Amino acid sequence: MKVLVQRVKEAACIVEGKELAAIGKGYVLFVSFHQDDDAAIIPKMAKKVANLRIFEDEDGKMNHSIKEMNYRILSISQFTLEAKTRKGNRPSFTEALDPTKAETYYHMFTEALEDEGIFVYEGAFQARMDIKLINEGPVTILLERDEG
């Protein structure tokens, strides 16, 4: 599992020209699952996202979590994070989790974030989406399955 976290001022997910979801300050998460992932990683990653301290305090230090700030999350399923690019110029996605199982895990991840007390909007799984965002900072953090 990989979660690319972007701290944003605002963001929106558009599908077929219609806004599906939008948030103000918070996170846009790009979420992927590897074929070797199992459901046990989901609550751990949700806890990590919920408690990641990348919002600034009054001294300008990153000391506050999204949970503390009561901001929102826009979560986007993104199997392309599992791309293998070592050989050639065309990415390989063969190690991405099967879409049926990945969709189940994606929704489980949303539920785990909500269990952490965070309101989450989801993109449309396996849909062509346009994601509009203003990355604040910019701050972008990649959380990967093999981190504690």
DOVO-803130 format. One line per 3 residues: number of its first residue (from 0); for each residue x, y, z of C-alpha. Coordinates in steps of 0.05 Angstrom, whole numbers, plus 32768, in hexadecimal, padded with zeros to 4 digits. Example, Ala and Ser with C-alpha at 12.3 -4.5 7.8 and 13.67 -1.06 7.14 Angstrom:
// residues 2
0) 80F6/7FA6/809C | 8111/7FEB/808F
***
This chain:
// residues 148
0) 8000/8000/8000 | 8017/8046/7FEF | 7FF6/8087/8003
3) 800F/80C7/7FE4 | 7FF9/80FF/8013 | 7FF3/8146/7FF9
6) 7FE2/817E/8029 | 7FB1/81AB/8004 | 7F8E/81EE/800A
9) 7F55/81D1/7FE0 | 7F47/8197/7FB1 | 7F11/8179/7F86
12) 7F04/8139/7F60 | 7EDF/8140/7F1E | 7EC1/8106/7EF8
15) 7EA2/810F/7EB3 | 7EA2/815A/7EBC | 7E7D/8158/7EFF
18) 7E9B/8166/7F42 | 7E96/8127/7F6B | 7EB7/8141/7FAA
21) 7EDC/817E/7FC4 | 7F00/8193/8003 | 7F21/81D0/8020
24) 7F60/81C8/804B | 7F75/8181/8055 | 7F95/8148/8030
27) 7F8F/812A/7FEB | 7FA3/80E1/7FF1 | 7FB8/80B8/7FB5
30) 7FB0/8070/7FCB | 7FCB/802F/7FAC | 7FCF/7FE6/7FBE
33) 8003/7FB3/7FAA | 7FF3/7F6B/7F9B | 8016/7F55/7FDB
36) 7FEE/7F83/8008 | 7FBC/7F68/8039 | 7F86/7F8A/8061
39) 7FB0/7F8D/80A0 | 7FD7/7FC9/8085 | 7F99/7FF4/807D
42) 7F8C/800A/80C5 | 7FD7/8016/80CF | 7FDA/8044/8093
45) 7F9A/8067/80A7 | 7FB7/8075/80EC | 7FF8/808F/80CC
48) 7FD1/80BE/809F | 7FA4/80D6/80D7 | 7FDE/80E6/8105
51) 8011/80FF/80D2 | 8026/8144/80EB | 802D/8170/80AE
54) 8002/81AB/80BF | 8026/81E7/80DB | 801F/8201/8122
57) 8022/824B/8136 | 806F/8248/8130 | 806C/822D/80E9
60) 8083/81E7/80FD | 805F/81A9/80E3 | 8040/8193/8124
63) 7FF6/8187/8117 | 7FD2/814C/80F8 | 7F95/814D/80CC
66) 7F70/812D/8105 | 7F82/8166/8134 | 7F70/819B/8101
69) 7F2D/817A/80EF | 7F3A/8181/80A4 | 7F20/8154/806D
72) 7F3E/8120/803F | 7F32/8114/7FF5 | 7F49/80CD/7FE7
75) 7F58/80B7/7FA0 | 7F66/8070/7F8B | 7FA6/8070/7F61
78) 7FC1/802D/7F4B | 7FF7/8051/7F22 | 801E/805B/7F62
81) 8030/8012/7F5B | 8053/801E/7F18 | 8095/7FFB/7F0C
84) 80C3/8026/7EE2 | 8108/8007/7EE9 | 8108/7FE8/7EA3
87) 80F5/800D/7E64 | 80C9/804A/7E5D | 8084/802C/7E65
90) 806E/8022/7EAE | 8057/7FDD/7EC2 | 801B/7FD6/7EF1
93) 801C/7F8B/7EF8 | 802A/7F8E/7F42 | 7FED/7FB9/7F52
96) 7FB7/7F94/7F79 | 7F7D/7F76/7F52 | 7F49/7FAE/7F49
99) 7F11/7F89/7F6C | 7F39/7F7E/7FAB | 7F59/7FC3/7FA5
102) 7F14/7FE3/7FA5 | 7F02/7FBD/7FE5 | 7F42/7FD3/8006
105) 7F39/801B/7FEF | 7EF4/801F/8010 | 7F11/7FFD/804E
108) 7F47/8032/8051 | 7F11/8069/804E | 7EEC/8047/8088
111) 7F2D/8041/80B0 | 7F3A/808C/80A6 | 7EF3/809B/80BC
114) 7EFE/806F/80F9 | 7F38/809E/8109 | 7F06/80D7/810B
117) 7F14/80F6/80C6 | 7EDF/8107/8092 | 7EF3/80E8/804F
120) 7ED9/80F4/8009 | 7EEA/80BF/7FD5 | 7EF8/80C5/7F8C
123) 7ED8/8094/7F5B | 7EFC/8052/7F5A | 7F15/803D/7F15
126) 7EF8/807D/7EF6 | 7F1D/80B0/7ECC | 7F22/80EB/7EFD
129) 7F3C/8131/7EFA | 7F5A/8146/7F3C | 7F61/8190/7F49
132) 7F8A/81A4/7F85 | 7FB4/81DB/7FA3 | 7FEE/81BA/7FC7
135) 7FFF/81E4/8004 | 8049/81EC/8012 | 8051/81C3/7FE7
138) 804E/8188/8016 | 804D/8142/7FF8 | 805D/8104/8021
141) 8060/80BC/8008 | 804C/8087/803B | 805E/8041/8027
144) 804A/7FFC/803F | 808F/7FEA/8059 | 8093/8024/808A
147) 8088/800B/80D1
***
